[in-house]
Amino acid sequence: QVQLVESGGGLVQPGGSLTLSCVASGRTFSTLRMGWFRQAPGKEREFIAATTWSGQRTIYTDAVKGRFTISRDNAKNTISLQMNSLKAEDTAVYLCAASDAPWSMVFQENAWTYWGRGTQVTVSS
């Protein structure tokens, strides 16, 4: 079992920045594929970004490419999501996820096994 706890959400103005963190516990973190999803009110959960167990490979959805950066620190069992140039449409609950599934399944929500409870990000002036 893996427990995931997100932090770092809050209210930020458009154009601002925010960094989310997710701490994992319960089993060997360094073997897990890690990622971030988000869910806005009335919308389906959306894939945002993911990283391989080594952190050497990352992938992003087009909506955040160039603005968001995912990273991981296996020594601290932590992943982060640096979010820059935030827009109102980035407002959502952001969830951390972990998986043992192959990288080829990274976009498939049902391939992610473990989920955090989420942290709210609100972009508004």
N, C-alpha and C positions, 0 to 999 in steps of 0.2 A: 504493500500500500504506500501511496505517496500523498502527503498533505501539502497543499499549496496555499500560501497566504500573500495576497497582494497588498500593496500600500503605495502612497504617493499621489492618489487622485485629489481633485479639488476643483476650484473655480479659477479660470484663467481667461484673460482677455484675448480676443482674436489677434493672431500674430505672435502670441506668447509661447512659452515653452513649459514643459512639465516632464518630469522623469518618474516613471512607474517602476516599482521593484516587486519581485516575487521570490519569496523564500520557500524552498522545498525541504521536506523532512520525511523520514520514514524508510527510505531505501537509497541505494547508490544513485546519487543525482547525476553523476558524470556519464552514465550510460543512456540517459534519456534524451530524446528529442524534446525541445521546449518551444513553446509558442505563445502568442497573444491573439485573442479574439476580442471582439466588442459587440455589444448589442444595444442599439438605440430603442427608445420606446416605440412600440408598434412595428418594429422591424425584426427580421431574422438575424440570428447570430452570424457575424461576419469574420472571416479569417483576416488577420492583420499582418503577422510576421511570424517566422519560425527560424530556429537555428539548430544545427546538428549538435550531437553530444560534444564535439570538439570545439564548436564555435566557429569553425573555419568556413562553414557554408551557411548562408542566410538567404531568406527569400521574403518578399513583401508583396502585398496586394498593390495594384497600380495606384489606388487612391492615396496611399501614404508614402510611396516610393520617393526618395529624395528628401523627405521631411522627418521620417521616423527611423530610428536605428535600434536594432535589437542586439543585446550582448549578454554574455554569461560569464560568471566567475565560479568555476567548479569548486574552488577551494572554500568558497562561502556558500555554496548551494543556492546561488542567487542568479536570476536573470533580470535584466532591466530593459525598459523601453524608453528611449530618449525621444521626446516628441517636440518638434520645432514647427514654427509657422502654423500654429494651430488655427483651425477654422471652426465655425459654428457647427458644421456638419460632422466634426469629430466628436461631438458630444455623445456620450454613451457610457455604459458600464463596461469596463475593460477587464477581461478575464485571462488569467494565466492558465496554461494547459501543458500537460506532459504526456508523452507517448513512447512506447517501444516499437511502434509500427514502422515500416520502411519509409524512407524519405519520399518515395514516389506517391505516398498517400497523404502528404502533408496538407493538401487542401481539403481533405475529407474530414468533416467535423466528427463523424462517427469513428474515425481512426484514432482520436485522441481519448485516452483512457481516464486521465486524472484532471480535475478542474478545481480552480479556486472559486471563491464566492464572488470575487469581483471588487473593483474600486471605481467609484463614479468620477468621471471627468466631464466638466461642464465648461464649454467655451462660450463666453458671453460678455458683452460690454455693459 
